[in-house]
Amino acid sequence: MQKKLLLLTLVLLLCYRSNAQKPGPFFSIPDTTSPRNIWILSGTALALYGSSLAALNSAWYKGYPHEKFHFFNDMEEWLQMDKAGHVFSAYMIGKYSRELWRWSGLPRKKQVWIGGLSGFAYQSVIEVLDGYSSKWGFSWGDMGANALGSSLLISQELLWNEQRIQLKFSAYPRTYSDPVLREKATELFGNTFMERVLKDYNSQTYWVSVNIHSFARNSKWPAWLNVAVGYGAKGMFGGRDNYWTDTHGIERDFSNIRRTRQFYLSPDLDFTRIKTRKKGVKVLFQVLNMIKVPAPALEINGAGEVKVHALMF
């Protein structure tokens, strides 16, 4: 599920880049409401949302039978890494949608609400599709995570007119030396680099990156330097446990591998606060700002271990 949401984020990024890089009156930010731009944005958004949802309904769900709408409680799965993914995806979709709606010329609060709720609205439709699939189901936990991501974006825009607390993502695909685990990982997470980045929860870290300078304007703290707190997990080869029956009918018990939460503290960069006059560079910085830059990190995990990473991805 998370893969689909991140792909939509990339679509929004491409739209943002297209609008931001082309000079001229048509692409300039209007001073007042532009009905023409509103129609263009609304039509583009509906086309993107509709076509992507139709494609997802065909490609993602076609391999699984459908049934009556039903609910599914997945709050205990994947040590809540999937919920972190929902929070992040709703936040990022809303963030870049809000940037696109600046072009509408609507009053700022309307831009914030329309753009900010885009991520929640899009992911809500996906939850409904899940509700009709026998593989999944409608998850109130996912809906709560979606709402949290959108709320984080909207509340900051309304309160500060900026994102002082940003969500970011990093991943370092893991390798599995044990052939049984390698087969299971391929089954669950895919085999390509991008599949592993987007689907392997053991490889992912979600970050809350705080811009200290924005809370202490008169301090000497660099405006571009953030402090980030990260959450990840490892040792997961199933939603709830590490016990399964493989494709050959053999029961596999890897309960000896501990499913462990990981918490990190690390410095980070806020690219958007690096001064530049070049529009192309500004757009690039907006894109880069969704990724946590590799940096030293302190780890405290659920096994009671404290580790120092010279470079944390």
C-alpha positions in Angstrom: 0.0 0.0 0.0 2.7 2.4 0.9 4.3 2.0 -2.5 1.2 3.3 -4.3 1.1 6.4 -2.1 4.8 7.2 -2.6 4.3 6.9 -6.4 1.5 9.5 -6.2 3.8 11.8 -4.3 6.3 11.5 -7.2 3.6 12.5 -9.6 2.8 15.6 -7.5 6.4 16.5 -7.4 6.7 16.3 -11.2 3.7 18.6 -11.5 5.2 21.0 -9.0 8.5 21.0 -10.8 6.7 21.7 -14.1 4.8 24.7 -12.8 7.8 26.1 -10.9 10.4 26.0 -13.6 8.5 27.6 -16.5 8.7 31.4 -16.4 6.1 33.8 -17.7 2.7 35.2 -16.7 0.8 31.9 -17.1 2.9 30.1 -14.5 3.4 33.0 -12.1 1.6 33.1 -8.8 -1.4 35.4 -9.1 -2.1 38.1 -6.6 -5.9 37.4 -6.6 -8.1 34.4 -7.2 -7.8 33.1 -10.7 -10.9 31.0 -11.8 -8.9 29.8 -14.9 -6.1 28.4 -12.7 -8.6 26.9 -10.3 -10.3 25.0 -13.1 -7.0 23.8 -14.4 -5.8 22.6 -11.0 -9.1 21.0 -10.2 -9.2 19.2 -13.6 -5.6 18.1 -13.3 -6.1 16.8 -9.8 -9.2 14.9 -10.6 -7.6 13.4 -13.7 -4.5 12.4 -11.8 -6.4 11.0 -8.8 -9.0 9.2 -11.0 -6.5 7.6 -13.4 -4.1 6.5 -10.7 -6.9 5.0 -8.6 -8.3 3.2 -11.6 -4.8 1.9 -12.4 -4.3 0.8 -8.8 -7.7 -0.9 -8.7 -6.8 -2.9 -11.8 -3.1 -3.6 -11.1 -2.9 -3.9 -7.3 -6.1 -5.7 -6.5 -6.6 -7.9 -9.6 -4.7 -10.8 -8.1 -7.0 -11.1 -5.1 -10.7 -12.0 -4.9 -13.2 -9.4 -3.9 -15.8 -9.7 -1.2 -18.3 -7.6 0.8 -17.0 -4.5 2.4 -15.3 -5.4 5.7 -13.0 -4.0 8.4 -9.6 -5.3 9.3 -7.6 -4.5 12.5 -3.9 -4.3 11.6 -2.8 -2.1 14.5 -0.5 -4.9 15.8 1.3 -5.6 12.5 4.8 -4.6 11.4 5.5 -2.9 14.7 3.4 0.0 13.3 5.9 0.8 10.6 3.1 0.7 8.0 1.3 3.3 10.1 4.4 5.5 10.0 4.3 5.1 6.2 0.7 6.3 6.1 1.4 9.4 8.2 4.4 10.2 5.9 2.5 9.7 2.7 -0.5 11.8 3.7 1.8 14.6 4.8 3.9 14.6 1.7 1.0 14.4 -0.8 -0.7 17.3 1.1 2.5 19.3 1.2 3.1 19.3 -2.5 -0.6 19.6 -3.4 -0.6 22.7 -1.2 2.4 24.1 -3.1 0.4 23.5 -6.4 -2.6 25.4 -5.1 -0.6 28.5 -4.5 -1.0 28.9 -8.3 -4.8 29.3 -7.8 -4.6 32.7 -6.1 -7.1 31.5 -3.6 -6.9 33.0 0.0 -4.1 31.3 1.9 -6.3 29.4 4.3 -8.3 27.9 1.4 -5.1 26.8 -0.3 -4.0 25.1 3.0 -7.2 23.2 3.5 -7.7 22.1 -0.1 -4.0 21.1 -0.6 -3.6 19.7 2.9 -6.6 17.5 2.8 -5.6 16.0 -0.6 -3.4 13.3 1.0 -6.2 12.3 3.4 -8.8 12.2 0.7 -6.7 10.2 -1.7 -5.7 7.6 0.9 -9.3 7.4 2.2 -10.4 6.2 -1.3 -7.6 3.5 -1.2 -8.8 2.4 2.2 -12.3 1.9 0.7 -10.8 -0.2 -2.1 -9.0 -2.2 0.6 -12.3 -2.8 2.3 -13.6 -4.8 -0.7 -10.4 -6.9 -1.1 -10.1 -10.3 0.6 -6.4 -9.7 1.1 -6.9 -6.6 3.2 -9.8 -4.6 4.7 -10.8 -1.2 5.7 -8.4 -0.2 8.6 -9.3 2.5 11.1 -5.7 2.5 12.1 -4.7 3.5 8.6 -7.3 6.2 8.5 -6.1 7.6 11.8 -2.5 7.6 10.5 -3.7 9.4 7.3 -5.5 12.0 9.4 -2.4 12.6 11.6 -0.2 13.2 8.5 -2.6 15.7 7.1 -3.2 17.4 10.4 0.5 17.9 11.0 0.8 19.7 7.7 -2.4 21.8 8.0 -1.9 22.9 11.6 1.6 24.2 10.9 0.6 26.1 7.9 -2.3 27.8 9.8 -0.2 28.4 12.9 3.2 29.4 11.5 2.7 29.7 7.7 5.7 27.3 7.4 6.7 23.7 8.1 8.9 23.9 11.2 8.4 20.2 11.9 8.8 18.1 8.8 8.4 14.4 8.1 11.2 12.6 6.1 12.1 9.2 4.9 15.3 7.2 4.5 16.0 3.6 3.5 18.9 1.2 3.1 17.9 -2.1 1.5 18.9 -5.1 3.6 20.4 -8.3 2.4 19.4 -11.7 3.8 22.1 -14.3 3.8 19.9 -17.2 4.9 18.3 -18.7 1.8 15.0 -19.3 3.5 14.8 -15.7 4.7 16.0 -14.5 1.3 13.1 -16.4 -0.3 10.6 -15.0 2.2 11.9 -11.5 1.8 11.6 -11.8 -2.0 8.0 -13.0 -1.6 7.1 -10.2 0.8 9.2 -7.2 -0.4 10.0 -7.9 -4.0 13.4 -8.3 -5.6 14.3 -5.0 -7.2 16.1 -2.1 -5.5 13.0 0.2 -5.5 10.7 -2.6 -4.3 12.9 -3.2 -1.3 13.1 0.5 -0.6 9.4 1.0 -0.7 8.1 -2.3 0.7 10.7 -3.7 3.1 9.8 -2.3 6.6 13.1 -3.7 7.9 15.0 -1.2 5.6 13.0 1.9 6.3 13.3 4.8 8.8 10.8 7.6 9.2 12.0 10.9 10.7 10.5 13.9 12.4 12.9 16.7 11.5 12.7 19.8 13.6 14.0 23.2 12.5 15.5 24.7 15.8 16.1 28.1 14.3 12.4 28.6 13.5 11.7 28.3 17.2 14.6 30.5 18.3 14.9 33.3 15.7 17.5 35.3 17.7 19.8 32.3 18.3 23.0 31.6 16.4 21.7 28.2 15.5 22.1 27.8 11.7 18.7 28.1 9.8 19.5 25.1 7.7 20.4 22.7 10.5 17.7 20.5 11.9 17.5 17.9 14.6 15.7 14.6 13.6 14.2 11.8 15.6 13.8 8.6 13.7 11.8 5.4 14.0 12.5 2.1 12.4 12.3 -1.7 13.1 14.0 -4.9 12.1 13.6 -8.7 12.3 10.2 -8.7 10.7 9.2 -11.5 8.3 5.5 -11.3 8.7 2.9 -8.8 9.9 2.6 -10.2 13.4 5.2 -12.9 13.8 8.1 -14.8 12.1 6.3 -18.1 11.6 4.9 -19.1 8.2 4.4 -22.0 5.8 6.5 -21.6 2.6 5.5 -22.2 -1.0 6.7 -25.8 -0.7 4.3 -26.5 2.3 7.2 -26.5 4.8 6.5 -24.8 8.1 9.2 -22.2 8.9 9.8 -21.0 12.5 12.1 -18.0 12.8 10.7 -16.8 16.1 14.3 -16.7 17.4 14.8 -13.5 15.4 13.7 -10.7 17.6 11.4 -8.1 16.2 12.9 -4.9 17.4 11.9 -1.3 17.4 14.7 1.3 16.8 14.8 4.9 17.8 17.4 7.4 16.4 18.6 10.9 17.1 20.6 12.6 14.2 21.4 16.0 12.7 19.6 16.8 9.4 19.5 19.5 6.7 16.6 21.7 5.8 17.4 22.3 2.1 14.5 24.8 1.7 16.3 27.2 4.1 19.5 27.3 2.1 19.4 30.6 0.3 19.4 30.6 -3.5 17.9 32.8 -6.3 17.7 30.0 -8.9 14.1 28.6 -9.2 15.4 25.3 -10.5 17.6 24.9 -7.4 14.6 25.8 -5.2 12.5 23.1 -6.7 15.3 20.6 -6.4 15.6 21.6 -2.7 11.9 21.0 -2.2 12.3 17.5 -3.7 15.4 16.7 -1.6 13.7 17.8 1.6 11.5 14.7 1.7 14.6 12.6 2.2 16.6 12.5 5.4 20.3 13.1 4.6 22.8 10.5 5.7 24.4 11.6 8.9 25.8 10.3 12.2 23.1 8.9 14.5 22.5 7.6 18.0 20.4 4.5 18.2 18.4 3.2 21.2 16.4 0.0 20.4 13.9 -2.3 22.0 16.6 -4.8 22.9 18.1 -2.3 25.3 21.1 -1.6 23.1 22.7 1.8 22.6 24.6 2.2 19.3 26.4 5.0 17.5 26.3 5.0 13.7 29.0 6.9 11.9 26.6 7.3 9.0 22.9 6.5 9.2 20.9 6.1 6.0 
